[in-house]
Amino acid sequence: MKIALVGATGIVGEATLRVLEERQVPIARLGAFASRDRKGAVQFRGETLDVLETTQERLQGYDAVIFASSEEASGTFAPPIAARGNIVIDNSATFRLQSGIALLVPEVNANALRAGQRIFPVANCTAIVLCVALAPIRNSVRLRAVQVATYQAVSGAGRAGVEELLAGETAVLSAKPEPEAKAFAAPIAHNVIPQIGSIGPDGYATEESKVRAETRKILGLETLPISVIAVRVPVRYAHSEAVFFQTERRASLDELSEAFEKAPGIVFHREGIVTPRDVEGTDDVHVARLRAEDESGTHFSMWVCGDQVRKGAATNGVQILELLLERGMVHAS
Ligand SMILES: NC(=O)c1ccc[n+]([C@@H]2O[C@H](COP(=O)([O-])OP(=O)(O)OC[C@H]3O[C@@H](n4cnc5c(N)ncnc54)[C@H](OP(=O)(O)O)[C@@H]3O)[C@@H](O)[C@H]2O)c1
């Protein structure tokens, strides 16, 4: 299989290269692309590869193109690739909410895959982590409502986000003036910021609207009441989420615990806590601190952590590619 990766020099692009290697995806040729040409800028399976500026012509001849770049690049380059009958896997938000396009999180909704789809968006990273954690509840006792507060790592804003945290921390610790906030709405070092994206007329920030709409789409619960507050925290990798949920039918903590233990892609902690640093660089979503909120048997809460660059982007994209290989929608040779 011939694969192109657009955005190979970014945080998600680099993680995608590692995940393709680790999962031994059968790739005969990998083309690495970004916004400009660079000699020997990335490593893949022990080889140093040149990175090329992305152009329409250069993206021809690949069975599948993975985008880990920008909405603008996906919007420009993806449709002609799909029109030629090739596969697009896209980490941007460009196509996620289009009707007729399945938003796949393979552990949660692989059954939504239909023949003929060529563009496969990878959902918002926070929504992916949330949906993996909510799927066992939806499948066993059904979901009535969800409220979630997210604690999102700076790498969610790409390399620029990580660099802004490091520069801010260095300045604070050396008592120097902090650099102006660019990737975030306020200085991130030694701080938390209750705004990710711009705030719309309904009071919802863009990240919060994405999480709400995409969670409903992935879970196949288009009218699920869901409230979201998204907060940026000075953590480098892995998002955390405090999730309050109400179920349609009464359940015991034991029943829910068993559902989590059997669910694919979840590590369930009956005891103790889990933190973003524990899950950095891994692919599972971790669920801890499950508890009842009252005596009703329908009100619960839990703490969830997942590496949003891995499961929330790179790994989920590669899992989609594996699913397409399995279903014969793209061919290994
Ligand atoms: N970071 C996350 O946690 C996360 C999670 C889920 C989804 N995503 C999505 O994944 C995508 C990549 O995010 P990231 O965090 O990896 O960003 P990043 O670290 O800033 O990397 C961006 C990459 O895109 C390339 N790029 C930018 N504009 C381009 C253009 N016009 N044509 C071709 N390549 C271009 C950059 O190339 P140069 O090096 O040449 O500038 C770089 O390789 C975004 O759509 C983002 O929303 C990110």
The ligand as a Tripos MOL2 file, in Angstrom:
@<TRIPOS>MOLECULE
LIG
   48    52     1     0     0
SMALL
NO_CHARGES

@<TRIPOS>ATOM
      1 N1         -2.4600   18.0740   18.5530 N.am      1 LIG1
      2 C1         -3.5300   17.3380   18.8500 C.2       1 LIG1
      3 O1         -3.7200   16.8740   19.9840 O.2       1 LIG1
      4 C2         -4.5640   17.0730   17.7990 C.ar      1 LIG1
      5 C3         -5.5490   16.1700   18.0980 C.ar      1 LIG1
      6 C4         -6.5460   15.9040   17.1580 C.ar      1 LIG1
      7 C5         -6.5060   16.5230   15.9320 C.ar      1 LIG1
      8 N2         -5.5230   17.4080   15.6660 N.ar      1 LIG1
      9 C6         -5.5220   18.0070   14.3220 C.3       1 LIG1
     10 O2         -4.4140   17.4540   13.6180 O.3       1 LIG1
     11 C7         -3.8860   18.4190   12.7020 C.3       1 LIG1
     12 C8         -2.3970   18.6180   12.9890 C.3       1 LIG1
     13 O3         -2.2590   19.1210   14.2970 O.3       1 LIG1
     14 P1         -0.8570   19.1520   15.0600 P.3       1 LIG1
     15 O4         -1.2120   19.3230   16.4840 O.co2     1 LIG1
     16 O5          0.0040   18.0170   14.6440 O.co2     1 LIG1
     17 O6         -0.2470   20.5280   14.5070 O.3       1 LIG1
     18 P2          1.2800   20.9910   14.3940 P.3       1 LIG1
     19 O7          2.1350   20.3050   15.3780 O.co2     1 LIG1
     20 O8          1.2150   22.4630   14.3870 O.co2     1 LIG1
     21 O9          1.6870   20.4860   12.9320 O.3       1 LIG1
     22 C9          1.0620   20.9820   11.7700 C.3       1 LIG1
     23 C10         1.5960   20.2450   10.5630 C.3       1 LIG1
     24 O10         0.8480   20.6460    9.4100 O.3       1 LIG1
     25 C11         1.7430   21.1160    8.4090 C.3       1 LIG1
     26 N3          1.0440   22.1470    7.6220 N.ar      1 LIG1
     27 C12         0.5420   23.3140    8.0440 C.ar      1 LIG1
     28 N4         -0.0220   23.9850    7.0240 N.ar      1 LIG1
     29 C13         0.1200   23.2050    5.9300 C.ar      1 LIG1
     30 C14        -0.2390   23.3250    4.5460 C.ar      1 LIG1
     31 N5         -0.9140   24.3890    4.0950 N.pl3     1 LIG1
     32 N6          0.0760   22.3250    3.7070 N.ar      1 LIG1
     33 C15         0.7360   21.2420    4.1450 C.ar      1 LIG1
     34 N7          1.1070   21.0440    5.4280 N.ar      1 LIG1
     35 C16         0.8100   22.0270    6.3040 C.ar      1 LIG1
     36 C17         2.9310   21.6400    9.1800 C.3       1 LIG1
     37 O11         4.0380   21.6740    8.3140 O.3       1 LIG1
     38 P3          5.3190   22.6380    8.5390 P.3       1 LIG1
     39 O12         6.2140   21.9140    9.4970 O.co2     1 LIG1
     40 O13         5.8980   22.7370    7.1840 O.co2     1 LIG1
     41 O14         4.7830   23.9250    9.0700 O.co2     1 LIG1
     42 C18         3.0580   20.5510   10.2520 C.3       1 LIG1
     43 O15         3.6530   19.3950    9.7050 O.3       1 LIG1
     44 C19        -4.7610   19.6690   12.8890 C.3       1 LIG1
     45 O16        -5.8100   19.6160   11.9330 O.3       1 LIG1
     46 C20        -5.3120   19.5130   14.2920 C.3       1 LIG1
     47 O17        -6.5290   20.2010   14.4670 O.3       1 LIG1
     48 C21        -4.5450   17.7040   16.5590 C.ar      1 LIG1
@<TRIPOS>BOND
     1     1     2 1
     2     2     3 2
     3     2     4 1
     4     4     5 ar
     5     4    48 ar
     6     5     6 ar
     7     6     7 ar
     8     7     8 ar
     9     8     9 1
    10     8    48 ar
    11     9    10 1
    12     9    46 1
    13    10    11 1
    14    11    12 1
    15    11    44 1
    16    12    13 1
    17    13    14 1
    18    14    15 2
    19    14    16 1
    20    14    17 1
    21    17    18 1
    22    18    19 2
    23    18    20 1
    24    18    21 1
    25    21    22 1
    26    22    23 1
    27    23    24 1
    28    23    42 1
    29    24    25 1
    30    25    26 1
    31    25    36 1
    32    26    27 ar
    33    26    35 ar
    34    27    28 ar
    35    28    29 ar
    36    29    30 ar
    37    29    35 ar
    38    30    31 1
    39    30    32 ar
    40    32    33 ar
    41    33    34 ar
    42    34    35 ar
    43    36    37 1
    44    36    42 1
    45    37    38 1
    46    38    39 2
    47    38    40 1
    48    38    41 1
    49    42    43 1
    50    44    45 1
    51    44    46 1
    52    46    47 1
@<TRIPOS>SUBSTRUCTURE
     1 LIG1         1 GROUP 0 **** ****
